[in-house]
Amino acid sequence: MKKLKLLLIGLTSISLLAACSFSQESSQDTSSNNDKTYSVIVPNGTPSLALANFYDESDSFSKVDVVAGSDPLVAAFTSKTYDIIVAPTNLGARFYNNSPDYLLYKTIVWGNLYLVSNSSLTSFEELNNKSVTLFGMNTTPDIIMKTLISYYDINVELNYVDDVQTANSMLVSSQTDIIVSAEPSLSKIRQNKDYYVMDLQEEYSKATNLVSYPQASVFFKKELQGEIDSVLEEIAHSVTKANEDPSQTAKNAVSMDESFASLGETVLIDAIPNCHFGIEESDKEAIEGYFNHMNTLGLSAQYGGKLPGEEFYYSI
């Protein structure tokens, strides 16, 4: 395997705050491998977990940069310094609508969000006249919750915090009774208490008749179409293997990123089946449905104000 450099860039989701970095070198010597390699940037959490097998098994990349927050992804699309960008699907569409430099290959994360409560919660309608703490105003958790609140026609007070860790901490310390949480960090807090948990992906599917929502997707430089197909297929294989072999995926993830090492293999093995990894034959219907719901909520600017054309969707 080629020498790999893995950077963990600590950022908040809304402001650029440099925190820490580390590099990890592979012990394998591949000096005789002259094949072209590609640079990859991926957000930490479920998207990078989906790439753990690609990271461990592939010789097709020069580096995989694992980052926190949206700012480095925005910078990557703007600067065009990465060959492959894994990002929220709406973010990739927004940049495509502005300048079609990156195409969408596949959605790989179909939702990792859960409603979690200290008290009994058997249906979404039971949230009527209650308060829910969630992270990411005007981002995926907010969009999904508002879509469901509108669908069920109920009144819910939404209180926002900066990140999922803060929401989890507030639930654990009983500062709030109901939160929106996300895998894999949800599996960590469930080690110590059996919370009431509701799968928001299932609720979204019932409300919209769509398979789920396209949370994170793989984008690549338009100029590389045709040339990079085998690498994209390796990434798709990594996602499929995550579902088929959670144990090995967890092991690979721990060696990939120190945040996964802090969670531990046991937590990751529990979390992977709930991360909704998947490769669909076609993503277009689900993506357009998701964007149409965003438009209904007055958030069309989040995907660039218009539905991307057919050329946005790349198939091998």
C-alpha positions in Angstrom: 0.0 0.0 0.0 1.3 3.5 -0.7 2.4 5.8 2.0 -0.7 7.4 3.4 -1.1 10.7 5.1 -4.2 11.1 7.2 -5.1 14.6 8.6 -7.7 15.1 11.2 -8.8 18.8 11.0 -10.8 20.0 14.0 -13.5 22.4 12.9 -16.9 23.4 14.0 -19.7 23.0 11.5 -20.1 26.8 11.1 -16.7 28.4 11.7 -13.1 27.5 10.7 -11.1 26.6 13.9 -7.9 24.7 13.3 -7.4 22.1 16.1 -5.2 19.1 15.5 -3.7 16.9 12.8 -1.8 13.7 12.7 -0.2 11.6 10.0 -0.2 7.9 9.6 2.3 6.1 7.5 1.7 2.7 5.9 4.5 0.1 6.7 4.1 -1.4 3.2 6.6 -0.4 0.5 4.9 0.2 -2.9 7.8 2.0 -4.6 7.3 -0.3 -7.6 3.7 0.7 -8.1 3.6 3.4 -10.8 -0.2 3.5 -11.2 -1.8 7.0 -10.9 -3.3 7.7 -7.5 -6.0 10.2 -6.4 -6.6 12.4 -3.4 -9.7 12.0 -1.3 -11.4 14.2 1.4 -14.2 12.8 3.5 -16.0 14.1 6.6 -15.5 12.1 9.8 -18.4 10.0 11.2 -20.4 7.7 9.0 -19.0 8.9 5.6 -15.4 8.1 6.7 -16.6 4.8 8.3 -18.0 3.9 4.9 -14.6 4.3 3.4 -12.7 2.4 6.0 -12.3 -0.7 3.8 -11.2 1.4 0.8 -8.6 3.0 3.1 -7.3 -0.3 4.2 -7.4 -2.3 1.0 -6.8 0.1 -1.9 -3.6 1.4 -3.5 -5.5 3.9 -5.7 -5.1 7.0 -3.5 -2.2 9.2 -2.5 -4.0 10.4 0.7 -7.3 10.4 2.5 -8.0 13.5 4.5 -10.6 13.0 7.2 -12.1 16.3 8.3 -14.6 17.7 10.7 -17.3 20.2 9.8 -18.4 21.6 6.4 -15.7 24.3 6.0 -13.0 22.1 4.6 -15.5 20.5 2.2 -16.5 23.9 0.9 -12.9 24.8 0.5 -12.3 21.6 -1.4 -15.1 22.3 -3.9 -13.9 25.8 -4.3 -10.2 25.1 -4.8 -10.7 21.9 -6.7 -7.6 20.5 -4.9 -9.1 17.0 -4.4 -10.0 14.4 -7.0 -12.7 12.8 -4.9 -14.9 14.7 -2.3 -17.3 12.9 -0.1 -19.8 15.5 1.1 -23.5 16.1 2.0 -25.4 15.6 -1.2 -27.0 19.0 -1.2 -23.5 20.7 -0.8 -22.2 18.9 -3.9 -25.3 19.9 -5.9 -25.0 23.5 -4.7 -21.5 23.7 -6.1 -22.5 21.8 -9.3 -25.2 24.3 -9.9 -22.7 27.1 -9.6 -19.9 25.5 -11.6 -20.1 21.9 -12.8 -16.6 20.8 -11.8 -17.6 17.8 -9.8 -20.1 15.0 -10.7 -22.0 12.8 -8.4 -21.1 9.1 -8.5 -23.1 7.5 -5.7 -24.9 8.3 -2.5 -23.2 6.1 0.2 -24.9 7.1 3.4 -28.7 7.0 3.5 -29.2 8.5 6.9 -27.7 8.0 10.3 -30.2 10.0 12.4 -32.3 8.8 15.4 -34.7 10.3 17.8 -33.6 9.4 21.3 -35.5 9.8 24.5 -35.2 9.2 28.3 -38.9 8.4 28.4 -41.2 6.1 26.4 -41.5 7.1 22.7 -43.5 4.8 20.4 -44.6 7.1 17.6 -43.5 10.4 16.1 -46.9 12.0 16.8 -46.1 11.7 20.5 -43.7 14.7 20.0 -46.7 17.0 19.8 -46.2 20.0 22.1 -42.8 18.7 23.3 -39.3 20.0 22.9 -36.5 18.3 20.9 -32.8 19.2 21.0 -31.0 18.7 17.7 -27.8 19.8 16.0 -27.3 21.5 12.6 -29.8 24.3 11.9 -30.8 24.2 8.2 -28.8 21.1 7.7 -29.9 17.4 7.3 -31.1 16.8 10.9 -33.2 20.0 10.8 -34.6 19.2 7.3 -35.6 15.7 8.3 -37.3 16.8 11.5 -39.2 19.7 9.8 -40.3 17.4 7.0 -41.7 14.9 9.5 -43.3 17.6 11.7 -45.0 19.0 8.7 -46.1 15.5 7.5 -47.7 14.7 10.9 -49.0 18.2 11.3 -47.8 18.5 15.0 -46.3 21.3 17.1 -42.7 20.7 18.2 -40.2 23.1 19.8 -36.8 22.7 18.2 -33.8 23.7 20.2 -30.4 23.8 18.4 -26.9 22.9 19.6 -23.6 23.0 17.7 -23.0 19.3 17.3 -24.2 15.7 18.1 -21.8 15.3 21.0 -23.4 18.3 22.7 -26.9 16.9 22.1 -25.8 13.5 23.5 -24.2 15.0 26.6 -27.4 17.0 27.3 -29.5 13.8 27.1 -27.0 11.8 29.3 -27.0 14.5 31.9 -30.8 14.9 31.8 -30.6 18.5 30.7 -33.1 17.5 28.0 -35.4 14.6 27.5 -35.5 14.1 23.7 -32.7 14.6 21.2 -31.8 13.9 17.6 -28.6 11.9 17.7 -26.5 10.1 15.0 -24.4 7.0 14.6 -21.8 6.0 15.4 -21.8 8.2 18.5 -25.3 7.1 19.5 -24.0 3.5 20.0 -21.5 4.9 22.5 -24.0 6.4 24.8 -26.3 3.3 24.5 -23.6 1.2 26.1 -24.5 2.7 29.5 -28.3 3.1 29.2 -31.1 1.6 27.2 -32.7 4.7 25.7 -35.9 4.8 23.7 -34.8 5.1 20.1 -36.7 5.8 16.9 -35.2 5.4 13.4 -35.8 8.7 11.5 -34.9 7.1 8.2 -37.9 4.8 8.5 -40.1 7.7 9.5 -38.9 9.7 6.5 -39.5 6.8 4.1 -43.1 6.4 5.4 -43.7 10.2 5.0 -42.3 10.5 1.5 -42.5 7.1 -0.1 -38.8 7.4 -0.9 -36.1 4.8 0.0 -34.6 7.3 2.4 -32.8 10.6 2.1 -29.4 10.9 0.4 -27.3 12.2 3.3 -23.7 11.9 1.9 -22.4 11.2 -1.6 -19.2 10.7 -3.6 -18.3 13.4 -6.0 -15.3 13.4 -8.4 -13.7 15.8 -10.8 -15.6 15.9 -14.0 -12.4 15.9 -16.0 -11.6 12.4 -14.6 -14.8 10.7 -15.9 -13.9 7.4 -17.5 -10.3 7.5 -16.1 -11.3 7.1 -12.4 -14.1 4.5 -12.8 -12.2 1.6 -11.2 -11.4 3.8 -8.1 -15.1 4.7 -7.7 -16.0 1.1 -7.9 -13.5 0.3 -5.1 -15.3 2.9 -3.0 -18.6 1.3 -3.8 -17.2 -2.1 -2.8 -16.0 -0.6 0.5 -19.5 0.6 1.3 -21.0 -2.8 0.5 -18.4 -4.6 2.6 -19.2 -2.4 5.5 -22.7 -3.9 5.6 -21.4 -7.5 4.9 -18.5 -7.5 7.4 -19.0 -4.9 10.2 -16.2 -6.6 12.3 -13.5 -6.1 9.7 -14.8 -2.6 8.8 -14.6 -1.6 12.5 -11.0 -2.9 12.7 -10.1 -0.9 9.6 -11.8 2.2 10.8 -9.9 2.2 14.1 -6.6 2.2 12.2 -7.9 4.9 9.9 -9.0 7.6 12.3 -8.3 8.4 15.9 -11.9 9.4 16.5 -12.9 5.8 15.7 -10.2 4.5 17.9 -11.7 6.4 20.8 -15.1 4.8 20.1 -13.6 1.3 19.9 -14.4 -1.6 17.7 -17.3 -2.9 19.8 -19.2 0.4 19.5 -18.5 0.5 15.7 -19.7 -3.0 15.2 -22.9 -2.1 16.9 -23.3 1.1 15.0 -22.6 0.0 11.4 -25.9 -1.8 10.8 -27.6 1.4 11.9 -25.6 3.7 9.6 -27.7 2.9 6.5 -24.8 2.4 4.2 -25.9 1.5 0.7 -25.3 1.7 -3.1 -28.5 2.1 -5.1 -28.7 1.5 -8.8 -30.1 5.1 -9.3 -30.1 7.9 -6.8 -31.9 10.6 -8.8 -35.4 10.0 -7.6 -34.4 10.1 -3.9 -32.2 13.1 -4.4 -34.8 15.1 -6.3 -37.4 14.2 -3.7 -35.1 15.3 -0.9 -34.4 18.6 -2.6 -38.1 19.2 -3.3 -38.7 18.8 0.5 -35.9 21.3 1.1 -37.6 23.7 -1.3 -40.9 23.3 0.6 -39.1 24.4 3.7 -37.6 27.4 2.0 -34.1 26.0 1.9 -33.6 25.7 -1.9 -30.4 27.8 -1.6 -28.9 24.8 0.3 -28.8 22.8 -3.0 -28.2 25.7 -5.4 -31.8 26.8 -6.1 -32.6 24.4 -8.9 -32.5 20.6 -9.4 -29.3 19.5 -11.1 -29.6 18.2 -14.7 -29.2 14.7 -15.9 -25.5 15.2 -16.5 -25.0 15.6 -12.7 -25.5 11.9 -12.2 -22.6 9.7 -13.3 -22.9 6.0 -14.0 -20.3 3.5 -14.9 
